[in-house]
Amino acid sequence: HGRLSGIAEPERDRRCAGAAASEGETIRLDDVYEDPRFDRSWDAKTGYRTRTMLAAPIRNRAGKIVGVFQLINRLQGTFVPEDERFLELLSVHAALAVENATLHASALERERQERERGLAGWLEQDRASHSDRRSELVHREAQRQVERADRRDRADREATGDAHAVLAARHQVERDD
């Protein structure tokens, strides 16, 4: 029930965020240099000085861990229980965003595959029919579908990620066709 399946690696499970994911518990460190899970190499590489840390699992509605929040260096003092509670409440919203983004990406991928299958069908029809006129029509339609798919992909990339904005942009592309 609480593990972050397929993401946390054994070596990373010993680090702060990995431990929060694998243990399913919030980790609050008032002085990161006193905890062996803290990886000092990032501070050494960047010249930044990490002092405090709060790492908390992001759980979806089913309780599955889908990510980890990791906050460093609270502006005033150390992290407090109210900070933990805030992350717990924010976790529900973040998990929904992760799930929505995953579903949206899957839907876009399915649509892309369907377009490619349709295009492959048109090309197969073209190969089967050796008529020059038919070949010209098939190629023209295939080109039109590729251009439409490109416009849809551009509209998807330009949208803010909001599903409604993507749909509105898509509908505009379809109306323009």
N, C-alpha and C positions, 0 to 999 in steps of 0.2 A: 504494500500500500504506500508508502511515502517515497520510494526511490525515484530518481530521475532516470528513467530507463533510456539506455542508448546514448546518453550524453556524458555523464560523469565517468571519467576513467579512473582506474584504481589509484594511480599516482596522484591525480588531482583530488581524489576523495580526501586526501590528507590535508589539502589546503583549505582555507576558510570557506570559500563559496562551495567547493566540492563537498566539504564536510556538512555544510548546511543542507545541501541537496541529498546526500546519501543518508544522513541521520534524520532529515526532515525537521530539524530544529533550528531556531534562530540562534545565531552566535553573535554575542556582543563583547567586543574587546575594548577595554579602556586604555590599554597600552599594547599595541600590536607586537612590539618587539619582545614582549614577555611571553608570547604564545608561539610554540614551535610550528603551528600550521601557517603562520604568516610567511609569505615568500618575499624576503628582503631584496631579491634581485631586481624587482621593478623599481624600487626606490634607488638602488645603486645605478641602474641604467638611465633613469630619468632625472636624478638629482632631487626628486620630490621627497618629502618626509611625511610618511603616513604615520599618524599618531593613534587614531581611534578607528574602529570599524564596526559595522553592523551588517551581517549577512543573514538573509531570511529567505526561505523557500517560497516560490510562487506556486500556489495550488489552484487547480481548476475546481469546478463545482463538484466533481467526483472525488476530490481529495488527492488527485495525482499531481505530482510535482512536475511542472512544465518549464521551470526556470528558477533563477535566484536573483534577488536584489542584493547588491553589495554597495553600501554607502561607506565613505571614508571621511574622516576629519570633520566631525560636527563643528560648526562655527563657534559655538560657545560650550566649553566643557566636553563632557563625554555623552554618549548616547544614553537615553533614559527609557524606561518601560513605555512611556507614551510614544516614543519613536517606533518601538517594536509594534505597538498596537496600530499605529498609522500604516506601517508596511503590511501588516496582516489585512487591514481593510483595503488597501491599495492592491493587494495581491489578487483579489477577486476580479478587479477591473483589468489588471494586466493580463491575467490568464484568459479572460474573454477576448482581449485584443489579440493575443497569441493564437487562440483557437480560430478567431475570425480571419486573421491573416493567413493561417494555414488552409482553412476551407476555401478562401478566395484564390489562393495560389493553386490549389488542387483543381478548382473549377476552371481557371484559366488554362491550366495544363490539359485538362480534358477537352476543352474547346479547341485548343491548338492541335491536339491529336486528331480530333474529328475533322478539322479543316484539312489536315494532311491526308487523312484517309479519303476524303472527298476528292482532293486533288489527284491522289494516286488513282482513284477510280476513273477520273476523267482521262488521265494519261493512259491507263490500261485500255479504255475504250478507243483511244486514238490509235494505239498500237494494233488493236484488233481490226480496226477499219482502216483500209489503205486508201480511202478516198481522200484526194487532196482537199476538196471543199470541207469535208467533215473534219479533217485534220486541222484546217485553219480555224474552224469554229471552236473546236475543242481547245486548241491552244489559246485562242482569244478569251474563252470563258475561264480557263485555268489562270491566265494572267490577271483577269479581273478579280478572281477569288484571292489570289496572292496579294494584290494591291489592297483589297478590302481587309484582309487579315492583317496586313502591315498597318493600315490606318487604325484598326481596332487595338493592335498592340501598342501603338503610339498613344492612343487615347487612354489605355490602361496605365501606361507608364506616367502620363502627365497628370492623371487623377491623383488626388491626395491620399489615396488608400481607403478613403471612405467609400463603402460599397455603393451608397446612393450616388456619389459623384461618378463612380465608374459606370454605373448603369446609365446615368444621364449622358455621359460622354459617348457611351456605346450607342444609345438611341439616336443621338445626333449624327453619328457616323452612318447608321443605317438609314436615317431620313435623307442624308445627303446622297446615298446611292440611289 
